[in-house]
Amino acid sequence: MAETKTTKTYTRQDFTSDQAVRWCPGCGDYAILAQTQKVFPDLGVDKENFVFISGIGCSSRFPYYMDTYGFHTIHGRAPAIASGVKLANPELSVWVVTGDGDGLSIGGNHTIHLLRRNLDINVMLFNNRIYGLTKGQYSPTSEVGKVTKSTPMGSLDRPFNPLTLSLGAGATFVSRTIDKETKHLQDMIKRSHNHKGTSFMEIYQNCNIFNDGAFSPLTDRETKLETVLWLENNSPMIFGAEKNKGIRLEGNTPKVIEIGDKWSIDDVLVHDESDYVIASLLSNMTYNPDFPDPVGVLYAVEDTTYEDMMMDQLNEAVKKKDKGSIQDIINSGDTWVVK
């Protein structure tokens, strides 16, 4: 069953709740909230049909600030509860808001099963590479050697790569954006909503208290042209202040080349959102200092959603056995009368 459309006209204020926003001043969450509230009036959905579901963490206060239905659940369990909401109410537009700790540590198992099932649910994962709510411990996405309150000599863990993880789990839509790139963030929210199936959107989000500047190379004007690979479907993967660098495949291995005497634009790999191999290559550029960070839609394909398959099964069962009744089920089989 498709999400119902609306003929009503909304403004940003219609999606702004009366709750005081309680994030640290300067937190990247403010930008994400603002862009979501700006975009939602244009999505063509009745505000009563939006639901935000979160777990535990700084990002998980999000449902309080959206004037929609919402559910602030328990640690890591937002994907499971969102699945139930969508299956019981397929017409709703369901959004999961989570963080790198909530969604990839205690909630990692729920996240991967949501992605593999392909329910029509949108996941917004705020990645600040730190535990902010609990005051600065290393998280599943903190880089090797990260010095924090819980790793005073540096983290020994190899970090989870959210993009690689989501692709491996079978996600049909995988993207990345950045809190400070507000226009791009809006575009990714729209793309996520328009995708039929589970959309996974990683958002690089600055925690200015416990991990300030984690993404500065990707957001500072002086460096971002050299460090970000902006992805556009069917376009060559070029970057650099002079747009003179590109990604080229040598066999199955991506390489950074300089466009000029030796290489031309024709040697640069062209992005294809439907190509799983290209998406995998791009995702693995994360944490690799030899490559720019890919930002945009890495992968987008259409596939049957879980709720559609479930409804087909239910309809087939009704066709074969009729609707029946709960009382008949209770009275079926062996029964006892207690006197």
C-alpha positions in Angstrom: 0.0 0.0 0.0 1.4 3.4 -1.0 1.7 6.4 1.2 -1.3 8.7 0.8 -0.8 12.0 -0.8 -2.2 15.4 0.3 -3.7 18.4 -1.4 -3.1 20.6 1.7 -0.5 23.4 1.7 2.0 23.4 4.6 4.8 25.7 5.8 7.9 25.0 7.9 6.0 26.3 10.9 3.5 23.5 10.5 6.3 21.0 11.3 7.8 23.0 14.1 6.7 21.8 17.6 6.2 23.9 20.7 9.1 22.2 22.5 12.3 24.0 23.3 15.2 22.6 21.4 17.7 21.2 23.9 20.9 20.5 22.1 24.2 22.2 22.8 24.5 25.6 21.1 26.3 25.0 17.8 25.4 21.3 17.5 25.0 20.1 13.9 21.7 18.6 14.9 20.1 22.1 14.6 21.0 22.2 10.9 19.5 18.8 10.2 16.3 19.7 12.0 16.0 23.0 10.2 16.4 21.4 6.7 13.9 18.6 7.6 11.3 21.2 8.6 11.9 23.1 5.4 11.6 20.1 3.1 8.6 18.3 4.7 6.0 20.8 3.5 6.9 20.0 -0.1 6.7 16.2 0.2 3.0 16.0 -0.5 2.1 14.1 2.6 -0.4 15.0 5.3 1.5 15.9 8.4 -0.6 13.4 10.4 0.9 10.6 8.2 4.5 11.3 9.2 6.0 9.4 12.1 9.5 9.9 13.6 10.9 7.1 15.7 14.2 7.3 17.6 16.2 5.4 20.1 18.6 6.9 22.7 21.2 9.6 22.1 21.4 13.3 21.2 19.8 12.7 17.8 17.0 10.8 19.4 15.4 14.0 20.8 14.3 14.7 17.2 10.7 13.5 17.5 10.0 16.1 20.2 10.9 18.9 17.8 8.9 17.8 14.7 5.2 18.6 15.0 4.3 15.1 13.7 3.6 11.8 15.4 6.6 10.4 17.1 8.0 7.8 19.4 11.1 8.2 21.6 11.9 4.5 22.2 14.6 2.5 23.9 18.3 2.2 23.1 18.9 0.7 19.6 15.3 -0.5 19.1 14.0 2.2 16.8 14.2 0.1 13.6 12.2 -2.7 15.2 9.5 -0.4 16.4 9.4 1.5 13.1 9.0 -1.9 11.3 5.9 -2.6 13.4 4.5 0.8 12.8 5.0 0.5 9.0 3.5 -3.0 8.8 0.4 -2.0 10.8 0.0 1.3 9.0 1.5 1.0 5.5 0.1 4.3 4.4 2.4 6.2 6.9 5.7 7.9 6.0 8.0 6.4 8.7 11.3 7.9 9.6 14.0 6.5 11.9 16.4 9.0 13.5 19.4 7.4 15.1 23.1 8.0 15.7 26.4 6.1 15.2 26.2 4.7 18.7 22.4 4.0 18.9 22.2 2.6 15.4 25.5 0.7 15.0 26.3 -0.5 18.5 23.5 -1.7 20.7 21.1 -1.3 17.7 23.3 -2.7 15.0 21.4 -5.9 14.7 18.1 -4.2 14.3 19.5 -1.8 11.7 20.9 -4.5 9.4 17.6 -6.5 9.6 15.6 -3.4 8.7 17.8 -2.8 5.7 17.7 -6.4 4.4 13.9 -6.6 4.7 13.4 -3.4 2.6 10.4 -1.9 4.3 9.5 1.5 3.0 11.2 3.3 5.9 13.7 6.2 5.9 16.7 6.0 8.1 18.6 9.1 9.1 21.9 8.2 10.8 23.6 11.1 12.5 27.3 10.2 12.5 29.5 12.4 14.8 32.0 9.6 15.5 31.6 10.0 19.3 29.2 9.3 22.1 27.9 12.8 22.8 25.0 12.2 25.3 27.2 10.2 27.6 29.9 12.9 27.4 32.6 11.8 25.0 33.4 8.1 24.7 34.6 6.6 21.4 31.9 5.2 19.2 31.6 2.4 16.6 32.7 4.9 13.9 35.6 6.6 15.8 38.8 6.3 13.8 41.7 4.1 15.0 43.8 5.9 17.5 41.0 8.2 18.6 41.8 9.6 22.1 38.6 9.9 24.2 37.6 9.6 27.8 37.2 5.8 27.4 40.3 5.4 25.2 42.9 7.6 26.8 45.7 5.9 24.8 43.8 5.8 21.6 41.1 3.5 20.2 42.2 0.1 19.0 38.9 -0.7 17.2 38.7 -0.6 13.5 35.6 1.6 12.8 32.4 0.6 11.3 31.8 2.1 7.9 28.0 2.9 7.8 27.9 2.9 4.0 29.7 -0.4 3.6 27.6 -1.9 6.3 24.3 -0.8 4.7 25.3 -2.1 1.3 26.4 -5.4 2.8 23.0 -5.7 4.5 21.2 -5.3 1.2 20.0 -1.7 1.4 18.3 -0.5 -1.8 19.1 3.2 -1.2 22.4 4.4 0.4 23.5 8.0 0.6 25.7 10.4 2.5 25.4 14.1 3.2 26.8 16.7 5.6 25.1 18.9 8.2 26.6 22.1 6.9 25.8 21.5 3.3 22.2 22.5 3.7 21.0 22.5 0.1 22.5 19.0 -0.5 21.0 17.8 2.8 17.6 18.9 1.6 18.1 17.1 -1.7 19.0 13.9 0.1 16.0 14.1 2.4 13.8 14.4 -0.7 15.5 11.5 -2.5 15.1 9.3 0.6 11.4 10.1 0.9 10.9 9.4 -2.8 12.6 6.0 -2.7 10.3 3.0 -2.5 12.0 0.8 0.1 14.4 1.3 2.9 16.5 4.4 2.5 19.7 4.8 4.5 21.1 8.3 4.8 24.3 8.8 6.7 24.7 12.5 7.8 28.1 13.7 8.9 27.2 15.8 12.0 29.6 17.9 14.0 29.6 17.5 17.8 31.2 20.8 18.8 31.6 19.8 22.4 33.2 16.3 22.3 34.4 15.9 18.8 34.6 19.4 17.3 36.1 19.6 13.8 35.8 15.9 13.0 34.7 16.8 9.5 36.4 20.1 9.1 38.5 19.0 6.1 35.2 18.2 4.3 33.5 21.5 5.3 36.2 24.2 5.5 36.2 26.4 2.4 40.0 26.0 2.0 40.0 22.2 1.8 36.6 20.8 0.9 37.1 21.0 -2.8 40.0 18.6 -2.5 38.5 16.2 0.1 34.9 15.7 -1.1 33.8 13.7 -4.1 30.3 15.0 -5.0 28.4 12.2 -6.7 26.0 12.8 -9.6 24.4 10.0 -11.4 25.8 9.4 -14.9 28.5 12.0 -14.4 32.3 11.5 -14.2 33.8 11.4 -10.7 35.9 14.5 -10.7 36.9 16.7 -7.8 39.6 19.3 -6.8 39.7 23.1 -6.7 40.4 23.1 -10.4 38.2 20.0 -11.1 41.4 18.4 -12.5 41.3 15.2 -10.4 39.2 12.1 -11.0 38.7 8.5 -10.0 39.9 5.9 -12.5 39.6 2.1 -12.4 42.8 0.1 -13.0 41.4 -3.4 -13.2 39.2 -3.6 -10.1 41.2 -1.0 -8.1 40.2 2.7 -8.0 43.0 5.3 -8.4 43.1 9.1 -8.1 44.4 10.6 -11.4 45.2 14.1 -12.5 43.4 15.2 -15.7 45.9 16.7 -18.0 48.6 15.5 -20.3 48.4 11.8 -19.4 44.7 11.4 -18.5 41.6 13.0 -19.9 38.0 13.2 -18.7 37.2 10.1 -20.8 39.5 8.1 -18.4 37.4 9.0 -15.4 34.9 6.6 -13.9 31.3 7.6 -14.5 28.9 7.2 -11.5 26.0 4.8 -11.9 23.7 4.7 -8.9 22.4 1.3 -9.9 25.9 -0.3 -9.9 26.5 -2.2 -6.7 30.2 -2.7 -7.5 30.8 1.1 -8.0 28.8 1.8 -4.8 31.1 -0.6 -2.9 34.2 0.9 -4.3 33.0 4.4 -3.3 32.0 3.3 0.2 35.5 2.0 0.9 37.1 5.3 0.2 35.9 6.4 3.7 38.7 6.5 6.2 41.2 6.2 3.4 43.4 9.3 3.3 44.4 8.6 -0.4 40.8 9.3 -1.5 38.2 12.0 -1.2 35.0 11.2 0.8 32.1 10.3 -1.5 29.0 12.4 -0.7 25.6 11.9 -2.4 23.7 8.9 -3.5 26.0 5.9 -3.8 23.3 3.3 -4.6 19.6 3.4 -5.6 17.7 0.5 -7.0 14.0 -0.6 -6.9 12.9 -3.8 -5.3 9.7 -5.2 -3.8 9.0 -3.9 -0.3 8.5 -6.2 2.7 5.0 -4.7 3.5 3.8 -5.3 -0.1 4.9 -8.9 0.0 3.2 -9.3 3.4 0.0 -7.9 2.1 0.1 -10.3 -0.9 0.5 -13.2 1.6 -2.4 -12.0 3.7 -4.7 -11.5 0.7 -3.8 -15.0 -0.6 -4.6 -16.5 2.8 -7.9 -14.7 2.9 -8.7 -16.0 -0.6 -8.0 -19.6 0.4 -9.4 -19.6 3.9 -11.7 -16.6 4.2 -11.1 -14.0 6.9 -12.2 -16.1 9.9 -12.5 -14.7 13.4 -10.4 -14.5 16.5 -13.0 -16.4 18.4 -12.8 -19.3 16.0 -9.1 -19.5 16.4 -9.3 -19.4 20.2 -11.9 -22.3 20.0 -9.9 -24.4 17.5 -7.8 -27.4 18.4 -7.7 -28.7 22.0 -9.7 -26.6 24.5 -10.3 -27.0 28.2 -13.0 -25.7 30.5 -11.7 -24.8 33.9 -14.4 -25.2 36.6 
